[in-house]
């Protein structure tokens, strides 16, 4: 899942069933998201 504050976080539970919290895909998505946010911050025009 994603949001404006938390970035990308894994889904931990669906219908009461526990899921693997952080697999390789979540790690990859989190890294890509972090890199994109850092790029946006670097490119931001400051008044």
C-alpha positions in Angstrom: 0.0 0.0 0.0 1.1 3.6 -0.4 0.2 6.9 1.1 1.5 10.5 1.2 3.0 10.1 4.6 4.1 6.5 5.0 5.4 6.0 1.4 5.1 2.3 0.7 4.4 -0.2 3.4 3.6 -3.9 3.2 0.1 -5.3 3.9 0.5 -7.4 7.0 -3.0 -9.0 7.3 -5.9 -9.7 5.0 -9.2 -11.2 6.4 -7.4 -12.1 9.6 -4.6 -14.0 7.8 -1.1 -13.0 8.5 1.1 -12.3 5.5 4.9 -12.1 5.0 5.7 -8.5 6.0 8.7 -7.6 3.9 9.8 -9.7 1.0 12.1 -8.8 -1.9 9.4 -7.0 -3.9 8.5 -4.7 -1.0 12.2 -3.9 -0.5 12.6 -3.1 -4.2 9.5 -0.9 -4.3 10.5 0.9 -1.1 14.0 1.6 -2.6 12.5 2.9 -5.9 10.1 5.1 -4.1 12.8 6.5 -1.8 15.0 7.2 -4.8 12.2 9.0 -6.6 11.3 11.2 -3.5 15.0 12.1 -3.1 15.2 13.1 -6.8 12.0 15.2 -6.5 13.5 17.0 -3.5 16.8 17.7 -5.3 14.9 19.1 -8.3 12.5 21.2 -6.4 12.6 24.9 -7.2 13.0 26.8 -4.0 11.6 30.4 -3.7 
